[in-house]
Amino acid sequence: MPDSPGSLSRRRAIQSLASIAGAAALPACRSASGSKNPRSQAIRLENAKSGTRDWMLTRTQVDPATKWRCPWIEGYCSRTSVRPGETISFHVSTRQASSFTLDVFRMGHYGGNGGRLVHRFGTLPGRDQPDPPIGPKRVRDCAWEPSASLRIPRDWLSGVYLGKLTEQTSGIQSYVVFIVRDDRKADFIFQCSDTTWQAYNRWPDHFGLYDDGKNEWYWGGDVQVSFNRPYGRYCQIFDAPLSQGSGEFLLWEFPIAFWLEAEGYDVTYVSNLDTHSDPAGLRRARGFLSVGHDEYWSPAMFTHVQDAVKAGLNVAFLSGNTCCGRILFSPDSAHYPDRAYERVGVFGPPGGTRDFVAMASLRHERPYANELVGAHSTGPVTGGADWVCTLPDHWLFAGTGMRKGDGIPGLVGWEWHGDPAPIPGLEIVASSPTQSAPGQPNDGVFTATLYPGPKRNIVFNASTIWWGDGLSAPPGYVRPKVYTEPKGPDPRVQQITRNLLARMTA
């Protein structure tokens, strides 16, 4: 299919035909249960197409006066997720009136390149769009004019899409990010943690969910954030300027998506907001994957996933700090629903997280996160550890060679889960004390858990934000090094994940 509207050159037509021929030559894919599953062909066929590393930023810059933003070129999307056939608009600002380009890439494996160019807008006019006023509850809600729009082609596969913005005068670049979702049946739903991306977004300078104007790590209520603004430079753990504008996707989530697509798993993608608004959509998959740093959930998200588990959905929390902050969605200033939210509570018992400053001012009430996840955020919340096997004879560890007490170095961090719930049949499959630095215990204990659902389904909790580090290291990936240091792709993590996904689709 063409990468952009209009006729292809002879050279690109030949490339496209070669790609189609190569995809057709792939062997038939089988599901984990061994039976033929035509649904799982989609990811294999997509990743057989020609990839590129041109999606990677090569020149970024941050205004030191703000610490976070790239005013030379920055933008946001009108939707967090969009279906094929629907239209998304891109709202871009350039510090001076300068033309810019916008190239859209689907993120996957693509022979190790990590992305495929799917649309090129060409040269677009740019202009300096106004900073929004500080609204109620410190919300910054941009009302920028759209710079471009795109009706998503019907043949675009669900996935995470990055738009690479390049300002033509300076060559400075940044991203916009969105999810293409669909309604097809699939083996796995990959939920992007984009409510958490937005919580830590301090654009334009100190206006994330964690800043009340007095404390830059505030953990109370009455602060609202909007999706109608660019993603600033990531503000935690390490400096990752080449991810400018992509939220947290490239940091913690892309290594999981990169590995899943390399393995040919049948996966479809959604936003946190899709889990919030579309409970029926969860029933179209065998398994649901929470990934990376998945901290902020609405009560509706919790209920929808819990109800799906009761109906037989398998769930894998390949994530940490999951379902900790309780949020309330609101419309934006133009009355579009679910474009802003605020923190209103905690999915945990009073004092259960050794509360941060101002956290005690929020409601702590059921449901508690561990009643769904198996364990939840608990004191001291942050830290790191080796991921230490406690049940070596469990099917989860088949083929890994792991014995009781064997650890995968540094895999636990920087936020994790403890305090397992008294769920019948729950097993602690990995656990160890946590530390604030090598040789400095911090009185925490992480617990990775697995419990049975009511219909022979399972719920697994990896209890770490860094699970993806043990699966792959995509182009541009930056390894974290704080509290502890993970060591990168590990065949044991890969085999545990294969065992888990096979059981979820059996």
C-alpha positions in Angstrom: 0.0 0.0 0.0 1.3 3.5 -0.6 3.0 5.4 2.2 1.1 8.6 1.3 -1.6 9.7 -1.1 -0.8 10.0 -4.7 1.1 7.7 -7.1 4.2 5.9 -6.2 7.5 6.2 -8.0 8.6 3.1 -9.9 11.3 2.5 -7.3 8.9 2.6 -4.4 6.3 0.5 -6.2 8.9 -2.2 -6.7 9.8 -2.0 -3.0 6.1 -2.4 -2.1 5.7 -5.4 -4.3 8.8 -7.0 -2.9 7.5 -6.4 0.6 4.1 -8.0 -0.2 5.9 -11.0 -1.8 8.1 -11.4 1.3 5.1 -11.3 3.6 3.2 -13.9 1.5 6.2 -16.3 1.9 5.9 -16.3 5.7 4.9 -19.6 7.2 1.4 -20.0 8.6 1.2 -18.7 12.1 -0.1 -20.8 14.9 -1.5 -19.7 18.2 0.1 -20.7 21.5 -2.4 -23.6 21.8 -1.1 -25.1 18.5 -4.2 -24.5 16.4 -4.1 -22.4 13.3 -5.2 -18.8 14.1 -5.6 -16.6 11.0 -6.0 -13.6 13.2 -2.4 -13.7 14.3 -1.2 -13.2 10.7 -1.8 -9.5 10.8 1.3 -8.6 12.9 3.6 -10.9 11.0 2.5 -9.5 7.7 2.9 -5.9 8.9 6.4 -6.5 10.2 7.5 -8.1 7.0 7.2 -4.7 5.4 10.2 -2.5 5.0 11.2 -0.7 8.1 13.4 2.3 8.7 15.2 4.1 11.6 14.2 7.5 10.1 11.6 7.7 12.9 14.3 8.5 15.4 15.0 12.2 16.3 18.4 13.5 15.4 18.3 17.0 16.8 16.3 18.1 19.8 16.5 21.1 22.0 14.9 22.2 25.3 14.4 25.8 26.4 16.5 26.0 29.6 14.1 28.7 31.0 11.3 26.1 31.1 13.4 22.9 31.5 10.8 20.8 29.6 9.5 22.3 26.4 10.8 22.5 22.9 9.2 25.7 21.6 11.0 25.6 18.3 8.6 22.9 17.3 6.0 21.1 19.4 2.5 19.7 19.0 -0.3 17.5 20.2 -3.0 15.3 18.7 -6.8 15.9 18.9 -7.3 12.3 20.1 -5.4 9.8 22.2 -6.6 7.0 20.0 -8.4 6.9 16.7 -10.0 4.1 14.6 -9.4 3.6 10.8 -11.8 5.8 8.9 -11.9 8.4 11.6 -10.0 11.7 11.4 -7.3 13.0 13.7 -5.8 16.5 13.7 -2.3 17.7 14.6 -1.9 21.0 16.4 1.6 22.3 16.0 3.4 25.5 17.1 6.7 26.8 15.8 8.5 29.6 17.8 8.8 31.6 14.6 6.8 31.5 11.4 8.6 28.6 9.8 7.6 25.7 7.6 7.9 22.2 9.0 7.5 18.6 8.0 5.4 15.8 9.6 6.3 12.2 8.9 4.1 9.5 10.5 5.6 6.1 11.5 4.0 3.0 12.9 6.1 1.5 15.7 6.9 -2.2 15.7 9.8 -4.5 15.0 10.3 -4.3 11.2 13.5 -6.3 11.0 14.9 -4.5 14.1 14.4 -1.0 12.7 11.5 -0.3 15.0 9.3 1.7 12.7 7.7 2.0 9.3 6.9 5.2 7.4 3.2 5.2 6.7 2.5 8.8 5.7 4.4 11.9 4.8 2.6 15.3 4.8 5.4 17.2 3.1 6.1 20.8 3.9 3.5 22.6 6.1 3.3 26.2 7.2 4.0 26.8 10.9 3.4 29.6 13.3 3.8 30.5 16.9 0.6 29.4 18.6 -0.3 31.1 22.0 0.4 29.5 25.4 -2.9 28.8 27.1 -3.9 30.7 30.2 -3.7 29.0 33.6 -7.2 27.7 34.1 -9.1 26.3 37.1 -7.0 23.8 39.0 -3.9 24.9 37.2 -5.0 23.2 33.9 -3.2 24.3 30.7 -5.6 23.6 27.9 -4.2 24.7 24.5 -6.7 25.8 21.9 -4.3 25.7 19.0 -5.5 25.8 15.5 -5.0 22.5 13.6 -1.9 22.4 11.3 -2.9 19.2 9.5 -5.4 16.5 9.7 -5.6 12.9 8.5 -8.4 10.4 7.9 -6.8 7.2 9.1 -6.7 4.7 6.1 -8.8 1.6 6.5 -5.7 -0.6 6.0 -3.7 0.9 8.9 -3.1 -1.8 11.5 -3.6 -1.0 15.2 -0.5 0.2 16.8 1.4 3.2 18.4 2.1 5.9 15.8 4.7 8.6 16.2 4.6 11.8 14.1 8.1 13.2 13.7 8.0 17.0 13.5 11.0 18.8 11.9 11.2 22.6 11.9 12.8 23.6 8.6 14.8 26.7 9.6 16.7 25.1 12.5 16.2 21.4 11.9 15.0 20.9 15.5 12.6 18.0 16.0 10.1 16.5 18.4 7.2 14.0 18.3 3.5 13.8 18.5 2.1 10.4 19.5 -1.3 8.6 19.0 -2.8 5.1 19.0 -4.6 3.5 16.1 -7.1 1.1 17.6 -9.5 -1.3 16.0 -12.4 -3.5 17.0 -11.1 -6.8 15.7 -10.7 -10.0 17.8 -7.1 -10.5 18.8 -5.1 -12.6 21.2 -3.8 -9.7 23.2 -4.8 -6.1 24.0 -1.8 -3.9 24.7 -2.9 -1.0 26.9 -0.7 2.1 26.6 -0.3 3.9 29.9 -1.1 7.4 28.5 -2.9 8.8 31.5 0.4 8.3 33.4 2.3 9.9 30.5 0.2 13.0 31.0 0.4 13.0 34.8 4.2 13.5 34.5 4.0 15.9 31.6 5.2 19.3 33.0 4.6 21.3 29.8 5.2 24.2 29.5 7.3 24.4 32.7 5.8 23.2 36.0 2.2 22.2 35.3 2.1 18.4 35.7 -0.2 16.6 38.0 2.6 16.8 40.6 2.9 20.6 40.9 0.4 22.7 42.9 2.5 25.9 42.4 4.3 25.3 45.7 5.6 21.8 45.7 7.0 20.2 42.5 6.2 16.7 43.9 2.7 17.4 45.2 0.5 14.3 45.7 -2.9 15.8 46.5 -6.1 16.9 44.7 -7.4 20.0 42.9 -4.8 19.8 40.1 -6.0 19.1 36.6 -4.0 18.1 33.5 -5.2 18.3 29.8 -4.3 16.1 26.8 -4.6 19.4 24.8 -0.9 20.2 25.1 2.5 18.8 23.9 4.4 16.3 25.9 7.5 17.9 27.4 10.8 16.3 28.1 10.4 13.4 30.4 11.0 14.5 34.0 12.0 11.4 36.0 14.7 8.8 36.4 17.0 10.0 33.6 17.3 12.5 30.8 15.9 11.1 27.5 15.8 14.1 25.1 15.4 11.9 22.0 12.0 10.9 23.3 10.7 14.5 23.3 7.0 14.6 22.7 6.3 10.8 23.0 5.2 10.7 26.6 6.7 7.6 28.3 6.1 5.2 25.4 9.6 4.9 24.1 11.0 4.6 27.7 9.1 1.6 29.2 6.5 0.4 26.7 8.3 0.2 23.4 10.6 -2.6 24.5 7.6 -4.8 25.1 5.8 -3.9 21.9 9.1 -4.4 19.9 9.5 -7.9 21.3 5.8 -8.9 20.9 5.9 -7.9 17.3 9.2 -9.5 16.7 7.7 -12.8 18.0 4.6 -12.4 15.8 2.1 -12.3 18.7 -1.4 -11.2 17.7 -1.6 -7.9 19.5 -3.9 -4.9 19.2 -3.4 -1.6 21.0 -5.6 0.8 23.0 -5.3 3.9 25.2 -6.1 4.0 28.9 -9.1 6.1 27.8 -10.4 3.2 25.7 -10.4 1.0 28.7 -12.3 3.7 30.5 -14.9 4.2 27.8 -15.2 0.9 26.0 -15.7 -2.1 28.3 -17.1 -4.3 25.5 -13.8 -3.8 23.7 -12.0 -5.8 26.4 -14.0 -8.9 25.6 -12.6 -9.3 22.1 -9.2 -10.6 23.3 -7.9 -13.6 25.2 -5.5 -11.5 27.2 -5.0 -7.9 28.4 -1.6 -6.4 28.9 -0.9 -3.5 31.3 2.6 -2.2 30.5 5.3 0.0 31.9 4.3 2.7 34.3 0.5 2.4 34.6 -0.2 4.5 37.6 -3.4 6.4 36.9 -6.8 4.6 36.6 -10.4 5.8 36.8 -12.9 3.7 38.8 -14.5 2.8 35.5 -11.2 1.3 34.2 -10.9 -0.8 37.3 -14.5 -2.0 37.1 -14.2 -2.8 33.4 -11.1 -4.9 33.7 -12.3 -6.6 36.9 -15.6 -7.5 35.1 -13.7 -8.8 32.1 -11.6 -11.0 34.4 -14.8 -12.4 35.9 -16.0 -13.1 32.3 -12.8 -15.1 31.6 -10.2 -12.5 30.3 -6.6 -13.2 31.2 -4.6 -10.3 32.4 -0.8 -9.7 32.6 0.4 -6.6 34.6 3.8 -6.2 33.0 3.9 -3.0 34.9 4.6 -1.3 38.2 2.9 1.3 40.4 -0.2 0.1 38.6 -3.6 1.4 39.4 -2.4 3.6 42.3 -3.9 7.0 41.7 -7.7 7.3 41.2 -8.6 9.9 38.6 -11.7 11.7 37.4 -12.1 12.6 33.7 -13.6 15.9 32.6 -14.3 17.6 29.2 -11.9 20.2 27.9 -12.7 23.9 27.3 -14.4 23.0 24.0 -16.5 20.4 25.7 -14.9 17.3 24.2 -15.2 14.5 26.8 -12.3 12.9 28.6 -9.7 15.4 27.5 -8.7 16.4 31.1 -8.5 14.7 34.4 -7.5 15.2 38.1 -6.4 12.9 40.9 -9.2 12.3 43.4 -8.2 9.2 45.4 -5.9 6.2 46.0 -6.6 2.6 45.1 -5.3 1.5 48.5 -5.8 1.5 52.2 -5.0 4.5 54.4 -1.3 4.6 55.0 -0.8 1.6 52.8 1.7 3.4 50.7 3.5 5.1 53.6 1.8 8.2 52.2 3.6 10.9 50.4 3.0 14.5 51.5 -0.6 15.5 50.8 -1.5 11.9 49.8 -3.4 11.5 53.1 -5.8 14.3 52.0 -7.2 11.9 49.3 -9.8 9.3 49.6 -8.4 5.8 50.4 -11.2 3.4 49.7 -12.1 0.2 48.0 -11.6 -1.2 45.5 -7.9 -1.6 46.4 -5.5 -2.2 43.5 -4.3 -5.5 44.9 -7.8 -6.9 44.7 -7.4 -6.8 40.9 -3.6 -6.8 40.3 -2.7 -9.3 43.1 -0.4 -6.8 44.8 -0.2 -3.0 44.8 2.0 0.0 45.5 3.2 0.0 49.0 5.9 1.6 51.1 8.4 2.9 50.3 7.0 2.8 46.8 10.3 3.4 45.0 13.4 1.2 45.0 14.9 -1.7 43.1 15.8 -5.4 43.4 16.7 -8.5 41.6 13.6 -10.4 40.4 14.0 -13.5 42.6 12.2 -16.8 41.8 10.3 -18.4 44.7 8.4 -21.2 42.9 10.8 -22.8 40.5 8.5 -25.8 39.8 5.7 -23.5 38.6 4.8 -23.7 34.9 5.7 -20.0 34.7 9.4 -21.0 35.0 9.4 -24.0 32.6 12.4 -23.9 30.3 14.2 -21.1 32.3 16.5 -23.3 34.4 15.7 -21.1 37.4 16.0 -22.5 40.9 14.6 -21.1 44.1 16.5 -18.0 45.0 17.8 -17.4 41.5 17.5 -13.7 40.6 17.3 -11.7 37.4 19.6 -8.8 38.2 18.1 -5.4 38.6 14.8 -6.2 36.9 12.7 -4.7 39.7 12.4 -0.9 39.6 11.8 1.9 40.1 8.2 1.3 41.4 6.8 -2.1 42.3 4.0 -3.9 44.1 3.8 -5.5 47.5 1.1 -6.4 50.1 -0.5 -9.3 48.1 -4.2 -9.6 48.5 -5.9 -12.6 50.2 -7.2 -13.9 46.9 -8.0 -17.7 46.9 -5.3 -19.5 45.0 -2.9 -16.5 44.7 0.7 -17.6 44.5 3.8 -15.4 45.0 6.1 -16.4 42.2 8.9 -14.0 42.8 9.8 -11.8 45.8 12.8 -10.1 47.5 13.6 -7.1 49.6 14.1 -3.8 47.8 16.9 -1.3 48.1 17.3 2.4 47.6 20.8 1.8 46.2 23.1 -1.2 46.0 23.7 -2.4 49.5 21.2 0.0 51.0 17.9 -1.9 51.9 14.9 0.4 52.2 12.5 -1.9 54.1 10.4 -2.7 51.1 9.5 -6.2 49.7 8.3 -6.6 46.1 6.0 -9.5 45.3 5.2 -10.8 41.8 1.9 -12.8 41.9 -0.3 -15.0 39.9 -3.9 -16.0 40.8 -6.7 -18.0 39.0 -9.8 -16.3 37.6 -13.2 -17.9 37.8 -13.1 -19.4 34.3 -9.6 -21.0 34.2 -8.2 -17.7 33.3 -5.2 -16.1 35.1 -4.0 -12.7 36.4 -0.2 -12.2 36.5 1.6 -9.3 38.2 5.3 -8.8 37.3 5.6 -6.1 39.9 8.0 -3.9 38.0 8.0 -1.0 35.6 11.2 -2.4 33.9 9.9 -5.8 32.7 10.4 -4.6 29.1 14.1 -4.2 29.7 14.4 -8.0 30.1 12.7 -8.5 26.7 14.4 -6.2 24.2 16.5 -3.1 23.6 15.0 -1.3 20.5 16.9 1.3 18.6 17.3 4.4 20.7 16.5 2.6 24.0 18.1 4.1 27.1 18.6 1.8 30.0 17.6 3.2 33.5 20.2 3.2 36.3 18.7 4.3 39.6 18.0 2.3 42.8 19.4 -0.7 40.8 20.3 -1.4 37.2 18.6 -3.9 34.9 21.0 -5.8 32.6 19.0 -5.8 29.3 17.4 -8.6 27.4 17.5 -11.9 29.3 16.4 -15.3 27.9 14.8 -16.1 31.2 12.5 -13.1 31.1 11.7 -13.9 27.5 10.9 -17.5 28.3 8.8 -16.6 31.3 6.8 -14.2 29.1 6.4 -16.9 26.4 5.1 -19.3 29.0 2.7 -16.7 30.3 1.3 -15.7 26.9 1.0 -19.3 25.9 -1.1 -20.1 29.0 -3.2 -17.0 28.3 -4.1 -18.2 24.8 -4.4 -21.9 25.6 
